[in-house]
Amino acid sequence: MAPRTRTAAASSAPATHNGDTPPPPPPKDDAPPTPIGVDALLVPVAAEEREEVKVNNASATDMKHACDDALKRFLSRPDLFKQIHTHTDVRLALGWLSVLVAGGTGLYGWRVPFEQSKPGVWAGVLLYVFLTLAQTLYSYFIEGDIVFVGKRKTFDKRIVTERITTTSRTTPSSPQSPPGYSLGISYVRSASGGKTLLGKGRASEERPYTDFFDERGVMDQDRFERWVGGVVGRVMDGKAE
């Protein structure tokens, strides 16, 4: 009689490594990212990432320019808004055109005899005056006090576009108060390429320059960014007018 053989029963338990429990499954790569709140986006820049800003604190113009530059650096961070340079591009285009016209007119008047070049020179002079005047009028009436225009796109079940426009000006001093920095913000949130308005807001606040500059003219950038971030956050959250 043939010897009886035994067949080992297959174990239904999964194999383990060195007697440990199986490792948990890895997280899915396609998990949706955690949404970032407005307050988190508007946190001031880390101190080690800044350079010291020092101006003449007797000049309101210098302090305004320093605040404007700090405002643009803060709002144009990668996780906030992408700056739109339309106003700067228009002014540069008009300026370069006027320079080219002036240079071309001068070259034409130098190469062509005086009497023969008169009509062309007059045309060049008039065109130069027109371009210079157009640049001045554009800066005064259209660009005005605008310091920063930015836009960003987010996805909330559909593509949402947010656009922010900031203006600034210096409020003059008085016997009771020093000169101040007046900030104005306009915010629009829309979808469908601007056809659907989801929300909008405006806000304006003012602080004296002495809140942001010490007696040596060094700017407290952290304090300035916290103030700007608070105003922008209220507008984006719909808590402003």
C-alpha positions, 0 to 999 in steps of 0.5 A: 500500500502506498504511504499516505501523504499530508497536504499542508493547509494554505493559510488565509492570513496575509504574510507578515514581515518579521512577525509585525502587522502589515503596513497601512496602505499609502495615502492616495495621491489624488486626495484633494488639498486642504483649502487655505483660509484667507487669514493664513494667506495674509500672514506677514512675511518671515523676518529673515526673508526681509531686507531693512527699509530705511528712509528719510522720515522727514519726507512724507514722499519717501515714506509713501514710496516705501509703504507702496513698495512694501504693499506690492511685495506683500500682495504679489506673493505666489500664494496671493495675487499675480500683479497686473502691470497694465498701467505701467505698460501703457505709460512705458509704451507712451514714453518710449514712443515719444522718445523714438519720435523725438530721436527720429525727428532730430535725425530727420532734421539733421540729414535733410536741409532745413527748409525741406525738413520743416513740415516733417520736423513740425509733425514730429514735434506735434506728435511728441507733444501729443504722446507726452500729453497723453502719458500725463493725462493717463497717469492723472485721470486713469491710473490715478492713485492706483498702486497695485492691481492683482488677480488670482484664480481658485477652484471651488466647484468652478473656476473663480477669479478674484481681482483686487485694486489698491490705492494710496495717498498721503493725508497732510499733517495738521496741528493735531496729527502727523501725515498719514498713509491712506489705503483704499481697497476694491475687491471683486470675486466672479466666475464664468469669465466675469459674467457671474458676480459672486461678491465684492467689497470696498474698504479704506483705512488710514494710519499715521506714518509714525506707526510704521517708521521709527525715529531713525526712519526704519520701517516696521514691515511686520506691523505694516503687513499685519495692518494691510493683511487685516484690511484685505482679509476683511474685504475678501471675507465680505466683512467690509462695505 
